[in-house]
Amino acid sequence: MHIRRFAGRAAALLFACLPAASLANAQENVLQIRAHEVVLPDGSRLEDAVVVLENGKIRSVGEEHADPELPLVECDGVLTPGLIACQTASGAAGETTDSTRQLLPEARIVHAFEPDHPDFEKALAAGITTVVLAPSEWNLAGGLTAVVKTHGGEVLSSEGHLALSFSSRALAGGAQAVSFGFGAAEADPHLEATDGGLENTASGRRGNRPPTSYGGAVALLTERLGDTDGVFARAAKGKLPVYLAAWDRNEVLRAVQFATRHHLKGLLRGAPLAGDERLVGPIRESGLGVVLGPFALGQRPRSLESVKRLQDAGVPVGFALGAPARHPETFRWSGAMAVAEGADPAKVLDSMTATAARLAGVDERVGTIAVGKDADLVLWSGDPLDLSSSVEAVFVDGELVYRKEAR
């Protein structure tokens, strides 16, 4: 990033010379950013445009001329919204699963959110400004997701989705004995007193818990959707979206059929072969979105092609981060590999920003460069889906929170 000039009262703010705290203080009111390209909400790009930030929000987009009396940052690269990861366990490793109980619908993963955890610093450096913290698929009902910013500790939603699992891992023998840290913040009247601890058997210590079949799991979830209050009741009424973990073809079909039967809104998580022609139609008809990835080097083409097939069918697609197992720098790999397999670059970037925000339920705040939205922005040296480009600077709520070190 090149800071070509600071005009007027900002003439002394030589970006490369001041500590970040000084610049942050200078930006509390108004800052202008001019980029070679600015990505607009419809995916088009505006050349040589100025975006004005004020009090943490986007004040205007597309100004042709910068105000000479206000601070101006200029960059030869691309300005995008902050990237949004639709799944991660950043800062919460080992605290997303309970091996002792299958149903923890009122559990809130937000209680495991540690804003100062190094995972979030790494995410910022990769251009990721918002993430969905999600329970693992080891529990049939794992609790409530949370949507948080990677800087400042802001929780955009403490009850993003109700996490349900159609994965074989959620059935008896699948769950691992992992500590459970985010707890059930509200008492669940359906839990018996004996549900509070491990059974005194070897199988209990391994996490063997009923139900032991998909039929039993579906019956149990169906029963709970008949609750008169609580998170299951809210999901059944369409007031709380669901987050359905499903991986192989049969799991995906079961999850889609279940969501359709009960008129549930939300998304599928996993589904690496969701682009299979036998799955695209049912997924599209269900109205569910799909969160794919994270993809790895050597990923099967069929998985990568799912991105294009789902997007072409009009299915909303987001991408998972998979931290801390995956480094945030690899988040862009999923999108870049999908593009290499034929996906539209504009749609893929949208899946990492605007569509991701809609899937997370926070699109009124983040996901696009639009007037009134939070000023969560990333300056790139080039196109973000070109892996030779890099993050030059990251702004969250209008504050510079990361800048690339000079070499």
Helices and strands as residue ranges (DSSP letters): G 8-10, H 20-26, E 30-39, E 45-54, E 57-63, E 72-81, E 83-88, G 109-112, H 118-125, E 128-133, E 141-144, E 146-149, E 155-157, E 162-165, G 168-170, G 193-196, H 202-206, H 214-224, H 231-236, E 242-246, H 249-261, E 266-270, H 277-286, E 289-292, H 301-312, E 317-319, G 328-330, H 331-340, H 345-351, H 354-360, E 377-380, E 391-396, E 399-403
